[in-house]
Amino acid sequence: MIYSTATVPVNPEGETKLTREQVWKGLELKARDARLFLPPGLCTRCDVIEESPTHFVREATIAGFDIREIIALEPQSKVTFFQATGPREGAIINELFEDDAGALQLKFYCYLGLRGKAPNGPEEQAEQTQFDSDKGYKSALLSTLKRTRELLAEGRL
């Protein structure tokens, strides 16, 4: 089982201040079309194929893997990606919250396994190491906020 978590401040000193609503719009846009947020070429397809009042389903090709995710939105608060098909199974969550001082924070956490691989085997251990590295999900949170600021500056958010 892979478990990882990271939290970053939404408005570090020196950055354009983002409101909860702006960050939320960025998170929802990323859930609907990951191509706008991932490095060029990493996500080559991202289509919403089904919608309901509580969730939507997207199919994407990310890092060469075809995946299907059920994405639940808790407005202004949380996006949960349930890995329905693809190399991973489990859930990835992005949560927006205020810390004890009232500062807006963006948190990532996940509970995942690798389909067809031994639990806690070498593949999962390698994945855990990647998730916890400087290039893991903390960097993904930071790039999501950076891209949200760019979209805001371009008038696209």
Secondary structure as a PSIPRED ss2 file (coil, helix, strand):
# PSIPRED VFORMAT (PSIPRED V4.0)

   1 M C   1.000  0.000  0.000
   2 I E   0.000  0.000  1.000
   3 Y E   0.000  0.000  1.000
   4 S E   0.000  0.000  1.000
   5 T E   0.000  0.000  1.000
   6 A E   0.000  0.000  1.000
   7 T E   0.000  0.000  1.000
   8 V E   0.000  0.000  1.000
   9 P E   0.000  0.000  1.000
  10 V C   1.000  0.000  0.000
  11 N C   1.000  0.000  0.000
  12 P C   1.000  0.000  0.000
  13 E C   1.000  0.000  0.000
  14 G C   1.000  0.000  0.000
  15 E C   1.000  0.000  0.000
  16 T C   1.000  0.000  0.000
  17 K C   1.000  0.000  0.000
  18 L C   1.000  0.000  0.000
  19 T C   1.000  0.000  0.000
  20 R H   0.000  1.000  0.000
  21 E H   0.000  1.000  0.000
  22 Q H   0.000  1.000  0.000
  23 V H   0.000  1.000  0.000
  24 W H   0.000  1.000  0.000
  25 K H   0.000  1.000  0.000
  26 G H   0.000  1.000  0.000
  27 L H   0.000  1.000  0.000
  28 E H   0.000  1.000  0.000
  29 L H   0.000  1.000  0.000
  30 K H   0.000  1.000  0.000
  31 A H   0.000  1.000  0.000
  32 R H   0.000  1.000  0.000
  33 D C   1.000  0.000  0.000
  34 A H   0.000  1.000  0.000
  35 R H   0.000  1.000  0.000
  36 L H   0.000  1.000  0.000
  37 F C   1.000  0.000  0.000
  38 L C   1.000  0.000  0.000
  39 P C   1.000  0.000  0.000
  40 P C   1.000  0.000  0.000
  41 G C   1.000  0.000  0.000
  42 L C   1.000  0.000  0.000
  43 C E   0.000  0.000  1.000
  44 T E   0.000  0.000  1.000
  45 R E   0.000  0.000  1.000
  46 C E   0.000  0.000  1.000
  47 D E   0.000  0.000  1.000
  48 V E   0.000  0.000  1.000
  49 I E   0.000  0.000  1.000
  50 E E   0.000  0.000  1.000
  51 E E   0.000  0.000  1.000
  52 S C   1.000  0.000  0.000
  53 P C   1.000  0.000  0.000
  54 T C   1.000  0.000  0.000
  55 H E   0.000  0.000  1.000
  56 F E   0.000  0.000  1.000
  57 V E   0.000  0.000  1.000
  58 R E   0.000  0.000  1.000
  59 E E   0.000  0.000  1.000
  60 A E   0.000  0.000  1.000
  61 T E   0.000  0.000  1.000
  62 I E   0.000  0.000  1.000
  63 A C   1.000  0.000  0.000
  64 G C   1.000  0.000  0.000
  65 F E   0.000  0.000  1.000
  66 D E   0.000  0.000  1.000
  67 I E   0.000  0.000  1.000
  68 R E   0.000  0.000  1.000
  69 E E   0.000  0.000  1.000
  70 I E   0.000  0.000  1.000
  71 I E   0.000  0.000  1.000
  72 A E   0.000  0.000  1.000
  73 L E   0.000  0.000  1.000
  74 E E   0.000  0.000  1.000
  75 P C   1.000  0.000  0.000
  76 Q C   1.000  0.000  0.000
  77 S C   1.000  0.000  0.000
  78 K E   0.000  0.000  1.000
  79 V E   0.000  0.000  1.000
  80 T E   0.000  0.000  1.000
  81 F E   0.000  0.000  1.000
  82 F E   0.000  0.000  1.000
  83 Q E   0.000  0.000  1.000
  84 A E   0.000  0.000  1.000
  85 T E   0.000  0.000  1.000
  86 G C   1.000  0.000  0.000
  87 P C   1.000  0.000  0.000
  88 R E   0.000  0.000  1.000
  89 E E   0.000  0.000  1.000
  90 G E   0.000  0.000  1.000
  91 A E   0.000  0.000  1.000
  92 I E   0.000  0.000  1.000
  93 I E   0.000  0.000  1.000
  94 N E   0.000  0.000  1.000
  95 E E   0.000  0.000  1.000
  96 L E   0.000  0.000  1.000
  97 F E   0.000  0.000  1.000
  98 E E   0.000  0.000  1.000
  99 D C   1.000  0.000  0.000
 100 D C   1.000  0.000  0.000
 101 A C   1.000  0.000  0.000
 102 G C   1.000  0.000  0.000
 103 A C   1.000  0.000  0.000
 104 L E   0.000  0.000  1.000
 105 Q E   0.000  0.000  1.000
 106 L E   0.000  0.000  1.000
 107 K E   0.000  0.000  1.000
 108 F E   0.000  0.000  1.000
 109 Y E   0.000  0.000  1.000
 110 C E   0.000  0.000  1.000
 111 Y E   0.000  0.000  1.000
 112 L E   0.000  0.000  1.000
 113 G E   0.000  0.000  1.000
 114 L E   0.000  0.000  1.000
 115 R C   1.000  0.000  0.000
 116 G C   1.000  0.000  0.000
 117 K C   1.000  0.000  0.000
 118 A C   1.000  0.000  0.000
 119 P C   1.000  0.000  0.000
 120 N C   1.000  0.000  0.000
 121 G C   1.000  0.000  0.000
 122 P H   0.000  1.000  0.000
 123 E H   0.000  1.000  0.000
 124 E H   0.000  1.000  0.000
 125 Q H   0.000  1.000  0.000
 126 A H   0.000  1.000  0.000
 127 E H   0.000  1.000  0.000
 128 Q H   0.000  1.000  0.000
 129 T H   0.000  1.000  0.000
 130 Q H   0.000  1.000  0.000
 131 F H   0.000  1.000  0.000
 132 D H   0.000  1.000  0.000
 133 S C   1.000  0.000  0.000
 134 D C   1.000  0.000  0.000
 135 K C   1.000  0.000  0.000
 136 G C   1.000  0.000  0.000
 137 Y H   0.000  1.000  0.000
 138 K H   0.000  1.000  0.000
 139 S H   0.000  1.000  0.000
 140 A H   0.000  1.000  0.000
 141 L H   0.000  1.000  0.000
 142 L H   0.000  1.000  0.000
 143 S H   0.000  1.000  0.000
 144 T H   0.000  1.000  0.000
 145 L H   0.000  1.000  0.000
 146 K H   0.000  1.000  0.000
 147 R H   0.000  1.000  0.000
 148 T H   0.000  1.000  0.000
 149 R H   0.000  1.000  0.000
 150 E H   0.000  1.000  0.000
 151 L H   0.000  1.000  0.000
 152 L H   0.000  1.000  0.000
 153 A H   0.000  1.000  0.000
 154 E C   1.000  0.000  0.000
 155 G C   1.000  0.000  0.000
 156 R C   1.000  0.000  0.000
 157 L C   1.000  0.000  0.000
